[in-house]
Amino acid sequence: MVEVSTMLEREEKLRQEHEIKVERLRQEMESKMEAKLAAVMQQLKESEAKQSQPVTDAQLSSLQDRLEALLEAQLLTDELGSLENIVADGVVEVGRASLVGTQVLQMALLSEVIAADRAFARQLRRKFL
């Protein structure tokens, strides 16, 4: 009986230690994500300060490819048309340089920074739809 009690106490202690480690890891990941999001938000604020900013053809192409990938993964469906409209309305060709509106620039920056498709799709919905 004492052995069972001791064993249960050890298991409870191990469970509590595990919960502490999991919580510590969660807090670390949350801190990292908050720092990354703060950096993105700072970039977005800087881009909003400028009416329009040059965006490379590669950035626009990458954004469009990413939107298509989200559609294929069914992370965006009906929303894709609205996002494509924002891109189309925001792009103005000036010689070889592409200038885009603030929203398109923000989408391009988010696409570059947020690697996970599901998170990117959620941020697009939150910010632009």
Residue pairs with C-beta under 8 A, 6 or more apart in sequence:
36 113
39 113
40 109
40 110
40 113
40 114
43 109
43 113
44 106
44 109
47 53
47 102
47 105
47 106
47 109
48 102
48 106
50 102
51 102
52 92
52 99
52 100
52 101
52 102
52 105
53 99
53 100
53 105
54 97
54 98
54 99
55 98
55 99
55 100
55 104
55 105
55 108
56 98
57 98
59 108
59 112
60 87
60 91
60 98
60 100
60 104
60 108
62 108
62 111
62 112
63 87
63 104
63 107
63 108
63 111
64 87
66 111
66 117
66 120
67 76
67 80
67 83
67 84
67 87
69 117
70 76
70 80
70 117
70 120
70 121
70 124
71 77
71 80
73 117
75 117
75 118
75 121
76 83
76 121
76 124
76 125
79 124
79 125
79 129
82 128
82 129
83 107
83 124
83 128
83 129
86 101
86 103
86 104
86 107
86 128
87 100
87 104
87 107
89 101
90 100
90 101
90 102
90 103
90 104
91 98
91 99
91 100
91 101
91 104
92 98
92 99
92 100
100 108
103 128
106 127
106 128
107 124
107 128
110 120
110 123
110 124
110 127
111 120
114 120
114 123
